[in-house]
Amino acid sequence: MGRYSFVPLSQALAEGFRPKWIASSESDVVLSQDGFARIVRAVAQEDGKSLYDLWIVDNPPAAAVAALDDRGHLGLVHIWRPVTEMRVSPRRVSLSELGRWRWELPRGLADPGETLDQTAIREGSEELGCVLTSPDLLGYYHGNSSYIPRPIPLYLAKAGCRVEHENNEHEGIRHAEFFSPEEVHTMILAGEIDDGYVHSACVYLGLRGMFGTLSR
């Protein structure tokens, strides 16, 4: 997606350059219809030299939450993702084969004026249908550091009693469920969970000694 312009990026960095990214032009900024994200064609420059250019995906602030109940089970949502491939293939994406159900960590975009820990609690409460408390920054998930600048924070929270909440079917969520560490690890190894947020949460929780061991 990117291309070298005048100076190879590796050479420039080796020589001590620290490029500054600028939008190449207003015409190179692409907005989604709902304003969810924008894609910017950006140029890295140093002392007037164009070093490299590529497309950068500028996502709005968001957060994910790893909610554990009093048994130490992790809350996941079963959600329909319309642009996820049904199977892995070495060829290019076939539009006719997109869309499948996935187990994922609750997450979502920040509302205006929200802090990201508040976003994590609100999204997790809405999607899991239970009261979440005690948000604690667990770590970060970075889906693609080549084109997406902003990592997504993962928060740890305590899951409490069930609450009445709005119907999540319009967001594609079929239901939510809490799984034991053994169940989650087995589902990951079987390929039933391929959500990077869940994988990251398991690593962070495992390093804290809170979600079983990372070996079978």
KEROKE-939714 format. One record per residue (C-alpha): residue number from 1; chain; z negated, y, x negated; residue in three letters. Coordinates in Angstrom, 1 decimal, padded with zeros to 4 digits, always signed. Last residue first. Example, Ala and Ser with C-alpha at 12.3 -4.5 7.8 and 13.67 -1.06 7.14 Angstrom:
// residues 2
<rec><k>2</k><c>A</c><z>-007.1</z><y>-001.1</y><x>-013.7</x><r>Ser</r></rec>
<rec><k>1</k><c>A</c><z>-007.8</z><y>-004.5</y><x>-012.3</x><r>Ala</r></rec>
This chain:
// residues 216
<rec><k>216</k><c>A</c><z>-028.0</z><y>-027.4</y><x>+002.2</x><r>Arg</r></rec>
<rec><k>215</k><c>A</c><z>-028.4</z><y>-024.3</y><x>+000.1</x><r>Ser</r></rec>
<rec><k>214</k><c>A</c><z>-029.0</z><y>-020.6</y><x>+001.1</x><r>Leu</r></rec>
<rec><k>213</k><c>A</c><z>-032.6</z><y>-021.3</y><x>+002.1</x><r>Thr</r></rec>
<rec><k>212</k><c>A</c><z>-034.2</z><y>-020.3</y><x>+005.3</x><r>Gly</r></rec>
<rec><k>211</k><c>A</c><z>-034.1</z><y>-017.0</y><x>+007.0</x><r>Phe</r></rec>
<rec><k>210</k><c>A</c><z>-036.9</z><y>-014.7</y><x>+005.9</x><r>Met</r></rec>
<rec><k>209</k><c>A</c><z>-037.2</z><y>-015.4</y><x>+002.1</x><r>Gly</r></rec>
<rec><k>208</k><c>A</c><z>-036.2</z><y>-011.8</y><x>+001.3</x><r>Arg</r></rec>
<rec><k>207</k><c>A</c><z>-033.1</z><y>-013.1</y><x>-000.6</x><r>Leu</r></rec>
<rec><k>206</k><c>A</c><z>-032.4</z><y>-015.3</y><x>+002.5</x><r>Gly</r></rec>
<rec><k>205</k><c>A</c><z>-032.5</z><y>-012.3</y><x>+004.8</x><r>Leu</r></rec>
<rec><k>204</k><c>A</c><z>-030.0</z><y>-010.4</y><x>+002.5</x><r>Tyr</r></rec>
<rec><k>203</k><c>A</c><z>-027.7</z><y>-013.4</y><x>+002.2</x><r>Val</r></rec>
<rec><k>202</k><c>A</c><z>-027.9</z><y>-014.3</y><x>+005.9</x><r>Cys</r></rec>
<rec><k>201</k><c>A</c><z>-027.2</z><y>-010.6</y><x>+006.9</x><r>Ala</r></rec>
<rec><k>200</k><c>A</c><z>-024.1</z><y>-010.6</y><x>+004.6</x><r>Ser</r></rec>
<rec><k>199</k><c>A</c><z>-022.7</z><y>-013.7</y><x>+006.2</x><r>His</r></rec>
<rec><k>198</k><c>A</c><z>-023.4</z><y>-012.4</y><x>+009.7</x><r>Val</r></rec>
<rec><k>197</k><c>A</c><z>-021.7</z><y>-009.1</y><x>+008.9</x><r>Tyr</r></rec>
<rec><k>196</k><c>A</c><z>-018.7</z><y>-011.0</y><x>+007.4</x><r>Gly</r></rec>
<rec><k>195</k><c>A</c><z>-018.1</z><y>-012.8</y><x>+010.7</x><r>Asp</r></rec>
<rec><k>194</k><c>A</c><z>-016.7</z><y>-016.2</y><x>+009.9</x><r>Asp</r></rec>
<rec><k>193</k><c>A</c><z>-019.0</z><y>-018.2</y><x>+012.2</x><r>Ile</r></rec>
<rec><k>192</k><c>A</c><z>-017.6</z><y>-021.5</y><x>+013.5</x><r>Glu</r></rec>
<rec><k>191</k><c>A</c><z>-016.2</z><y>-022.4</y><x>+010.1</x><r>Gly</r></rec>
<rec><k>190</k><c>A</c><z>-018.3</z><y>-025.5</y><x>+009.8</x><r>Ala</r></rec>
<rec><k>189</k><c>A</c><z>-020.2</z><y>-024.1</y><x>+006.9</x><r>Leu</r></rec>
<rec><k>188</k><c>A</c><z>-021.0</z><y>-021.0</y><x>+008.9</x><r>Ile</r></rec>
<rec><k>187</k><c>A</c><z>-022.0</z><y>-023.0</y><x>+012.0</x><r>Met</r></rec>
<rec><k>186</k><c>A</c><z>-024.4</z><y>-025.1</y><x>+009.9</x><r>Thr</r></rec>
<rec><k>185</k><c>A</c><z>-026.0</z><y>-022.0</y><x>+008.3</x><r>His</r></rec>
<rec><k>184</k><c>A</c><z>-026.5</z><y>-020.4</y><x>+011.7</x><r>Val</r></rec>
<rec><k>183</k><c>A</c><z>-028.0</z><y>-023.6</y><x>+013.2</x><r>Glu</r></rec>
<rec><k>182</k><c>A</c><z>-030.4</z><y>-024.1</y><x>+010.2</x><r>Glu</r></rec>
<rec><k>181</k><c>A</c><z>-031.5</z><y>-020.5</y><x>+010.3</x><r>Pro</r></rec>
<rec><k>180</k><c>A</c><z>-032.3</z><y>-020.9</y><x>+014.0</x><r>Ser</r></rec>
<rec><k>179</k><c>A</c><z>-030.0</z><y>-019.2</y><x>+016.6</x><r>Phe</r></rec>
<rec><k>178</k><c>A</c><z>-030.6</z><y>-016.6</y><x>+019.3</x><r>Phe</r></rec>
<rec><k>177</k><c>A</c><z>-028.0</z><y>-016.2</y><x>+022.0</x><r>Glu</r></rec>
<rec><k>176</k><c>A</c><z>-025.8</z><y>-013.5</y><x>+023.5</x><r>Ala</r></rec>
<rec><k>175</k><c>A</c><z>-023.2</z><y>-013.8</y><x>+026.2</x><r>His</r></rec>
<rec><k>174</k><c>A</c><z>-019.5</z><y>-013.2</y><x>+027.0</x><r>Arg</r></rec>
<rec><k>173</k><c>A</c><z>-019.1</z><y>-009.9</y><x>+025.2</x><r>Ile</r></rec>
<rec><k>172</k><c>A</c><z>-015.6</z><y>-008.5</y><x>+025.6</x><r>Gly</r></rec>
<rec><k>171</k><c>A</c><z>-016.7</z><y>-004.8</y><x>+025.7</x><r>Glu</r></rec>
<rec><k>170</k><c>A</c><z>-016.0</z><y>-004.7</y><x>+029.5</x><r>His</r></rec>
<rec><k>169</k><c>A</c><z>-018.1</z><y>-007.8</y><x>+029.8</x><r>Glu</r></rec>
<rec><k>168</k><c>A</c><z>-021.2</z><y>-006.0</y><x>+028.5</x><r>Asn</r></rec>
<rec><k>167</k><c>A</c><z>-022.8</z><y>-005.6</y><x>+031.8</x><r>Asn</r></rec>
<rec><k>166</k><c>A</c><z>-025.5</z><y>-002.9</y><x>+031.5</x><r>Glu</r></rec>
<rec><k>165</k><c>A</c><z>-029.0</z><y>-003.9</y><x>+030.6</x><r>His</r></rec>
<rec><k>164</k><c>A</c><z>-032.1</z><y>-005.3</y><x>+032.2</x><r>Glu</r></rec>
<rec><k>163</k><c>A</c><z>-034.6</z><y>-006.2</y><x>+029.6</x><r>Val</r></rec>
<rec><k>162</k><c>A</c><z>-035.6</z><y>-009.4</y><x>+027.7</x><r>Arg</r></rec>
<rec><k>161</k><c>A</c><z>-038.8</z><y>-009.2</y><x>+025.7</x><r>Cys</r></rec>
<rec><k>160</k><c>A</c><z>-038.9</z><y>-008.6</y><x>+021.9</x><r>Gly</r></rec>
<rec><k>159</k><c>A</c><z>-036.5</z><y>-008.7</y><x>+019.0</x><r>Ala</r></rec>
<rec><k>158</k><c>A</c><z>-037.8</z><y>-007.3</y><x>+015.7</x><r>Lys</r></rec>
<rec><k>157</k><c>A</c><z>-035.2</z><y>-005.4</y><x>+013.6</x><r>Ala</r></rec>
<rec><k>156</k><c>A</c><z>-033.4</z><y>-005.7</y><x>+010.3</x><r>Leu</r></rec>
<rec><k>155</k><c>A</c><z>-030.7</z><y>-003.1</y><x>+009.7</x><r>Tyr</r></rec>
<rec><k>154</k><c>A</c><z>-027.2</z><y>-003.5</y><x>+008.2</x><r>Leu</r></rec>
<rec><k>153</k><c>A</c><z>-025.5</z><y>-000.4</y><x>+007.0</x><r>Pro</r></rec>
<rec><k>152</k><c>A</c><z>-021.7</z><y>-000.2</y><x>+007.1</x><r>Ile</r></rec>
<rec><k>151</k><c>A</c><z>-019.9</z><y>+000.6</y><x>+003.9</x><r>Pro</r></rec>
<rec><k>150</k><c>A</c><z>-017.7</z><y>+003.8</y><x>+003.9</x><r>Arg</r></rec>
<rec><k>149</k><c>A</c><z>-014.6</z><y>+004.1</y><x>+001.7</x><r>Pro</r></rec>
<rec><k>148</k><c>A</c><z>-012.3</z><y>+001.7</y><x>+003.5</x><r>Ile</r></rec>
<rec><k>147</k><c>A</c><z>-009.0</z><y>+001.0</y><x>+001.7</x><r>Tyr</r></rec>
<rec><k>146</k><c>A</c><z>-009.8</z><y>-001.0</y><x>-001.4</x><r>Ser</r></rec>
<rec><k>145</k><c>A</c><z>-013.4</z><y>-001.5</y><x>-000.5</x><r>Ser</r></rec>
<rec><k>144</k><c>A</c><z>-012.6</z><y>-003.8</y><x>+002.3</x><r>Asn</r></rec>
<rec><k>143</k><c>A</c><z>-015.3</z><y>-005.1</y><x>+004.6</x><r>Gly</r></rec>
<rec><k>142</k><c>A</c><z>-018.3</z><y>-003.4</y><x>+002.9</x><r>His</r></rec>
<rec><k>141</k><c>A</c><z>-021.5</z><y>-004.7</y><x>+004.4</x><r>Tyr</r></rec>
<rec><k>140</k><c>A</c><z>-024.8</z><y>-002.9</y><x>+003.5</x><r>Tyr</r></rec>
<rec><k>139</k><c>A</c><z>-028.4</z><y>-003.8</y><x>+003.1</x><r>Gly</r></rec>
<rec><k>138</k><c>A</c><z>-031.6</z><y>-004.6</y><x>+005.1</x><r>Leu</r></rec>
<rec><k>137</k><c>A</c><z>-032.6</z><y>-001.1</y><x>+006.2</x><r>Leu</r></rec>
<rec><k>136</k><c>A</c><z>-035.6</z><y>-001.6</y><x>+008.5</x><r>Asp</r></rec>
<rec><k>135</k><c>A</c><z>-035.7</z><y>-001.0</y><x>+012.2</x><r>Pro</r></rec>
<rec><k>134</k><c>A</c><z>-039.1</z><y>-001.7</y><x>+013.8</x><r>Ser</r></rec>
<rec><k>133</k><c>A</c><z>-038.2</z><y>-002.4</y><x>+017.4</x><r>Thr</r></rec>
<rec><k>132</k><c>A</c><z>-035.6</z><y>-004.2</y><x>+019.5</x><r>Leu</r></rec>
<rec><k>131</k><c>A</c><z>-036.1</z><y>-004.7</y><x>+023.3</x><r>Val</r></rec>
<rec><k>130</k><c>A</c><z>-033.8</z><y>-007.4</y><x>+024.7</x><r>Cys</r></rec>
<rec><k>129</k><c>A</c><z>-030.3</z><y>-007.7</y><x>+026.2</x><r>Gly</r></rec>
<rec><k>128</k><c>A</c><z>-028.5</z><y>-008.8</y><x>+023.1</x><r>Leu</r></rec>
<rec><k>127</k><c>A</c><z>-025.7</z><y>-006.3</y><x>+023.4</x><r>Glu</r></rec>
<rec><k>126</k><c>A</c><z>-027.6</z><y>-003.3</y><x>+024.7</x><r>Glu</r></rec>
<rec><k>125</k><c>A</c><z>-030.7</z><y>-003.8</y><x>+022.5</x><r>Ser</r></rec>
<rec><k>124</k><c>A</c><z>-028.5</z><y>-004.4</y><x>+019.4</x><r>Gly</r></rec>
<rec><k>123</k><c>A</c><z>-026.4</z><y>-001.3</y><x>+020.1</x><r>Glu</r></rec>
<rec><k>122</k><c>A</c><z>-029.5</z><y>+000.9</y><x>+020.7</x><r>Arg</r></rec>
<rec><k>121</k><c>A</c><z>-031.5</z><y>-000.4</y><x>+017.7</x><r>Ile</r></rec>
<rec><k>120</k><c>A</c><z>-028.6</z><y>-000.2</y><x>+015.3</x><r>Ala</r></rec>
<rec><k>119</k><c>A</c><z>-027.6</z><y>+003.3</y><x>+016.5</x><r>Thr</r></rec>
<rec><k>118</k><c>A</c><z>-031.2</z><y>+004.5</y><x>+016.1</x><r>Gln</r></rec>
<rec><k>117</k><c>A</c><z>-031.2</z><y>+003.2</y><x>+012.5</x><r>Asp</r></rec>
<rec><k>116</k><c>A</c><z>-027.9</z><y>+005.1</y><x>+012.0</x><r>Leu</r></rec>
<rec><k>115</k><c>A</c><z>-029.4</z><y>+008.4</y><x>+013.1</x><r>Thr</r></rec>
<rec><k>114</k><c>A</c><z>-028.0</z><y>+009.6</y><x>+016.4</x><r>Glu</r></rec>
<rec><k>113</k><c>A</c><z>-026.9</z><y>+013.2</y><x>+017.1</x><r>Gly</r></rec>
<rec><k>112</k><c>A</c><z>-023.5</z><y>+012.1</y><x>+018.6</x><r>Pro</r></rec>
<rec><k>111</k><c>A</c><z>-023.5</z><y>+008.4</y><x>+019.3</x><r>Asp</r></rec>
<rec><k>110</k><c>A</c><z>-023.1</z><y>+006.1</y><x>+016.4</x><r>Ala</r></rec>
<rec><k>109</k><c>A</c><z>-020.5</z><y>+003.3</y><x>+016.6</x><r>Leu</r></rec>
<rec><k>108</k><c>A</c><z>-021.3</z><y>-000.3</y><x>+017.1</x><r>Gly</r></rec>
<rec><k>107</k><c>A</c><z>-023.0</z><y>-003.5</y><x>+015.9</x><r>Arg</r></rec>
<rec><k>106</k><c>A</c><z>-024.4</z><y>-006.8</y><x>+017.2</x><r>Pro</r></rec>
<rec><k>105</k><c>A</c><z>-023.8</z><y>-009.6</y><x>+014.6</x><r>Leu</r></rec>
<rec><k>104</k><c>A</c><z>-020.9</z><y>-011.9</y><x>+015.6</x><r>Glu</r></rec>
<rec><k>103</k><c>A</c><z>-020.0</z><y>-015.2</y><x>+017.1</x><r>Trp</r></rec>
<rec><k>102</k><c>A</c><z>-016.3</z><y>-015.1</y><x>+017.7</x><r>Arg</r></rec>
<rec><k>101</k><c>A</c><z>-013.9</z><y>-015.8</y><x>+020.6</x><r>Trp</r></rec>
<rec><k>100</k><c>A</c><z>-010.2</z><y>-015.5</y><x>+019.9</x><r>Arg</r></rec>
<rec><k>99</k><c>A</c><z>-007.2</z><y>-013.2</y><x>+019.9</x><r>Gly</r></rec>
<rec><k>98</k><c>A</c><z>-003.9</z><y>-013.2</y><x>+018.0</x><r>Leu</r></rec>
<rec><k>97</k><c>A</c><z>-001.4</z><y>-016.0</y><x>+018.0</x><r>Glu</r></rec>
<rec><k>96</k><c>A</c><z>+001.5</z><y>-014.3</y><x>+019.8</x><r>Ser</r></rec>
<rec><k>95</k><c>A</c><z>+001.2</z><y>-011.3</y><x>+017.4</x><r>Leu</r></rec>
<rec><k>94</k><c>A</c><z>+002.1</z><y>-013.6</y><x>+014.4</x><r>Ser</r></rec>
<rec><k>93</k><c>A</c><z>+000.4</z><y>-012.3</y><x>+011.3</x><r>Val</r></rec>
<rec><k>92</k><c>A</c><z>+002.3</z><y>-012.9</y><x>+008.0</x><r>Arg</r></rec>
<rec><k>91</k><c>A</c><z>+002.3</z><y>-016.3</y><x>+006.4</x><r>Arg</r></rec>
<rec><k>90</k><c>A</c><z>-000.4</z><y>-018.0</y><x>+004.4</x><r>Pro</r></rec>
<rec><k>89</k><c>A</c><z>-002.2</z><y>-019.0</y><x>+007.7</x><r>Ser</r></rec>
<rec><k>88</k><c>A</c><z>-005.8</z><y>-019.0</y><x>+008.9</x><r>Val</r></rec>
<rec><k>87</k><c>A</c><z>-006.2</z><y>-019.8</y><x>+012.5</x><r>Arg</r></rec>
<rec><k>86</k><c>A</c><z>-006.8</z><y>-018.0</y><x>+015.8</x><r>Met</r></rec>
<rec><k>85</k><c>A</c><z>-006.1</z><y>-014.7</y><x>+014.2</x><r>Glu</r></rec>
<rec><k>84</k><c>A</c><z>-008.3</z><y>-011.7</y><x>+015.2</x><r>Thr</r></rec>
<rec><k>83</k><c>A</c><z>-006.6</z><y>-008.9</y><x>+017.1</x><r>Val</r></rec>
<rec><k>82</k><c>A</c><z>-008.1</z><y>-009.4</y><x>+020.6</x><r>Pro</r></rec>
<rec><k>81</k><c>A</c><z>-011.7</z><y>-010.1</y><x>+019.4</x><r>Arg</r></rec>
<rec><k>80</k><c>A</c><z>-013.6</z><y>-011.7</y><x>+022.3</x><r>Trp</r></rec>
<rec><k>79</k><c>A</c><z>-017.4</z><y>-011.7</y><x>+021.7</x><r>Ile</r></rec>
<rec><k>78</k><c>A</c><z>-020.2</z><y>-014.2</y><x>+021.6</x><r>His</r></rec>
<rec><k>77</k><c>A</c><z>-023.2</z><y>-012.1</y><x>+020.5</x><r>Val</r></rec>
<rec><k>76</k><c>A</c><z>-025.7</z><y>-013.1</y><x>+017.8</x><r>Leu</r></rec>
<rec><k>75</k><c>A</c><z>-029.5</z><y>-012.8</y><x>+017.6</x><r>Gly</r></rec>
<rec><k>74</k><c>A</c><z>-031.1</z><y>-014.5</y><x>+014.6</x><r>Leu</r></rec>
<rec><k>73</k><c>A</c><z>-034.1</z><y>-016.9</y><x>+015.1</x><r>His</r></rec>
<rec><k>72</k><c>A</c><z>-037.4</z><y>-016.2</y><x>+013.3</x><r>Gly</r></rec>
<rec><k>71</k><c>A</c><z>-039.4</z><y>-017.8</y><x>+016.1</x><r>Arg</r></rec>
<rec><k>70</k><c>A</c><z>-040.8</z><y>-014.3</y><x>+017.1</x><r>Asp</r></rec>
<rec><k>69</k><c>A</c><z>-037.2</z><y>-013.1</y><x>+017.5</x><r>Asp</r></rec>
<rec><k>68</k><c>A</c><z>-035.0</z><y>-011.8</y><x>+014.6</x><r>Leu</r></rec>
<rec><k>67</k><c>A</c><z>-032.5</z><y>-009.0</y><x>+015.1</x><r>Ala</r></rec>
<rec><k>66</k><c>A</c><z>-029.9</z><y>-008.5</y><x>+012.3</x><r>Ala</r></rec>
<rec><k>65</k><c>A</c><z>-028.4</z><y>-005.1</y><x>+013.3</x><r>Val</r></rec>
<rec><k>64</k><c>A</c><z>-025.1</z><y>-003.4</y><x>+012.6</x><r>Ala</r></rec>
<rec><k>63</k><c>A</c><z>-024.4</z><y>+000.3</y><x>+012.1</x><r>Ala</r></rec>
<rec><k>62</k><c>A</c><z>-021.6</z><y>+002.8</y><x>+012.6</x><r>Ala</r></rec>
<rec><k>61</k><c>A</c><z>-020.4</z><y>+006.2</y><x>+011.3</x><r>Pro</r></rec>
<rec><k>60</k><c>A</c><z>-016.7</z><y>+006.9</y><x>+012.0</x><r>Pro</r></rec>
<rec><k>59</k><c>A</c><z>-014.0</z><y>+004.9</y><x>+010.2</x><r>Asn</r></rec>
<rec><k>58</k><c>A</c><z>-011.7</z><y>+006.7</y><x>+007.7</x><r>Asp</r></rec>
<rec><k>57</k><c>A</c><z>-009.1</z><y>+004.1</y><x>+006.6</x><r>Val</r></rec>
<rec><k>56</k><c>A</c><z>-007.4</z><y>+005.3</y><x>+003.4</x><r>Ile</r></rec>
<rec><k>55</k><c>A</c><z>-003.7</z><y>+004.9</y><x>+002.8</x><r>Trp</r></rec>
<rec><k>54</k><c>A</c><z>-002.6</z><y>+005.0</y><x>-000.9</x><r>Leu</r></rec>
<rec><k>53</k><c>A</c><z>-001.8</z><y>+007.4</y><x>-003.7</x><r>Asp</r></rec>
<rec><k>52</k><c>A</c><z>-002.3</z><y>+007.2</y><x>-007.4</x><r>Tyr</r></rec>
<rec><k>51</k><c>A</c><z>-002.5</z><y>+009.4</y><x>-010.5</x><r>Leu</r></rec>
<rec><k>50</k><c>A</c><z>-001.1</z><y>+012.8</y><x>-009.4</x><r>Ser</r></rec>
<rec><k>49</k><c>A</c><z>-001.8</z><y>+015.2</y><x>-012.3</x><r>Lys</r></rec>
<rec><k>48</k><c>A</c><z>-003.1</z><y>+018.6</y><x>-011.4</x><r>Gly</r></rec>
<rec><k>47</k><c>A</c><z>-006.1</z><y>+018.4</y><x>-013.6</x><r>Asp</r></rec>
<rec><k>46</k><c>A</c><z>-007.0</z><y>+015.0</y><x>-012.0</x><r>Glu</r></rec>
<rec><k>45</k><c>A</c><z>-005.4</z><y>+013.9</y><x>-008.7</x><r>Gln</r></rec>
<rec><k>44</k><c>A</c><z>-005.8</z><y>+011.0</y><x>-006.4</x><r>Ala</r></rec>
<rec><k>43</k><c>A</c><z>-003.5</z><y>+011.3</y><x>-003.4</x><r>Val</r></rec>
<rec><k>42</k><c>A</c><z>-004.4</z><y>+010.4</y><x>+000.1</x><r>Ala</r></rec>
<rec><k>41</k><c>A</c><z>-002.4</z><y>+009.1</y><x>+003.1</x><r>Arg</r></rec>
<rec><k>40</k><c>A</c><z>-005.1</z><y>+009.2</y><x>+005.8</x><r>Val</r></rec>
<rec><k>39</k><c>A</c><z>-005.8</z><y>+006.7</y><x>+008.5</x><r>Ile</r></rec>
<rec><k>38</k><c>A</c><z>-008.0</z><y>+007.8</y><x>+011.3</x><r>Arg</r></rec>
<rec><k>37</k><c>A</c><z>-010.6</z><y>+005.9</y><x>+013.3</x><r>Ala</r></rec>
<rec><k>36</k><c>A</c><z>-012.1</z><y>+005.7</y><x>+016.7</x><r>Phe</r></rec>
<rec><k>35</k><c>A</c><z>-010.4</z><y>+008.8</y><x>+018.1</x><r>Gly</r></rec>
<rec><k>34</k><c>A</c><z>-009.4</z><y>+007.1</y><x>+021.3</x><r>Asp</r></rec>
<rec><k>33</k><c>A</c><z>-005.7</z><y>+007.2</y><x>+020.6</x><r>Gln</r></rec>
<rec><k>32</k><c>A</c><z>-006.0</z><y>+006.4</y><x>+017.0</x><r>Ser</r></rec>
<rec><k>31</k><c>A</c><z>-005.4</z><y>+009.2</y><x>+014.6</x><r>Leu</r></rec>
<rec><k>30</k><c>A</c><z>-002.8</z><y>+009.2</y><x>+011.7</x><r>Val</r></rec>
<rec><k>29</k><c>A</c><z>-003.0</z><y>+011.8</y><x>+008.9</x><r>Val</r></rec>
<rec><k>28</k><c>A</c><z>+000.1</z><y>+011.9</y><x>+006.8</x><r>Asp</r></rec>
<rec><k>27</k><c>A</c><z>+001.6</z><y>+014.8</y><x>+008.7</x><r>Ser</r></rec>
<rec><k>26</k><c>A</c><z>-001.4</z><y>+016.9</y><x>+007.6</x><r>Glu</r></rec>
<rec><k>25</k><c>A</c><z>-000.3</z><y>+016.5</y><x>+004.0</x><r>Ser</r></rec>
<rec><k>24</k><c>A</c><z>-001.2</z><y>+014.5</y><x>+000.8</x><r>Ser</r></rec>
<rec><k>23</k><c>A</c><z>-004.9</z><y>+014.4</y><x>+001.9</x><r>Ala</r></rec>
<rec><k>22</k><c>A</c><z>-006.9</z><y>+014.9</y><x>-001.3</x><r>Ile</r></rec>
<rec><k>21</k><c>A</c><z>-008.9</z><y>+012.4</y><x>-003.4</x><r>Trp</r></rec>
<rec><k>20</k><c>A</c><z>-010.3</z><y>+013.6</y><x>-006.7</x><r>Lys</r></rec>
<rec><k>19</k><c>A</c><z>-009.8</z><y>+011.4</y><x>-009.8</x><r>Pro</r></rec>
<rec><k>18</k><c>A</c><z>-012.4</z><y>+010.7</y><x>-012.4</x><r>Arg</r></rec>
<rec><k>17</k><c>A</c><z>-010.5</z><y>+010.6</y><x>-015.6</x><r>Phe</r></rec>
<rec><k>16</k><c>A</c><z>-012.3</z><y>+009.2</y><x>-018.7</x><r>Gly</r></rec>
<rec><k>15</k><c>A</c><z>-009.4</z><y>+007.8</y><x>-020.6</x><r>Glu</r></rec>
<rec><k>14</k><c>A</c><z>-010.2</z><y>+004.3</y><x>-019.3</x><r>Ala</r></rec>
<rec><k>13</k><c>A</c><z>-010.0</z><y>+005.8</y><x>-015.8</x><r>Leu</r></rec>
<rec><k>12</k><c>A</c><z>-006.5</z><y>+007.2</y><x>-016.4</x><r>Ala</r></rec>
<rec><k>11</k><c>A</c><z>-005.3</z><y>+004.0</y><x>-018.0</x><r>Gln</r></rec>
<rec><k>10</k><c>A</c><z>-006.5</z><y>+001.9</y><x>-015.1</x><r>Ser</r></rec>
<rec><k>9</k><c>A</c><z>-004.9</z><y>+004.4</y><x>-012.6</x><r>Leu</r></rec>
<rec><k>8</k><c>A</c><z>-001.5</z><y>+004.3</y><x>-014.3</x><r>Pro</r></rec>
<rec><k>7</k><c>A</c><z>-000.3</z><y>+007.9</y><x>-014.8</x><r>Val</r></rec>
<rec><k>6</k><c>A</c><z>+002.6</z><y>+009.4</y><x>-013.0</x><r>Phe</r></rec>
<rec><k>5</k><c>A</c><z>+002.8</z><y>+008.1</y><x>-009.4</x><r>Ser</r></rec>
<rec><k>4</k><c>A</c><z>+001.4</z><y>+004.6</y><x>-009.2</x><r>Tyr</r></rec>
<rec><k>3</k><c>A</c><z>+001.7</z><y>+003.1</y><x>-005.8</x><r>Arg</r></rec>
<rec><k>2</k><c>A</c><z>-000.7</z><y>+002.3</y><x>-002.9</x><r>Gly</r></rec>
<rec><k>1</k><c>A</c><z>+000.0</z><y>+000.0</y><x>+000.0</x><r>Met</r></rec>
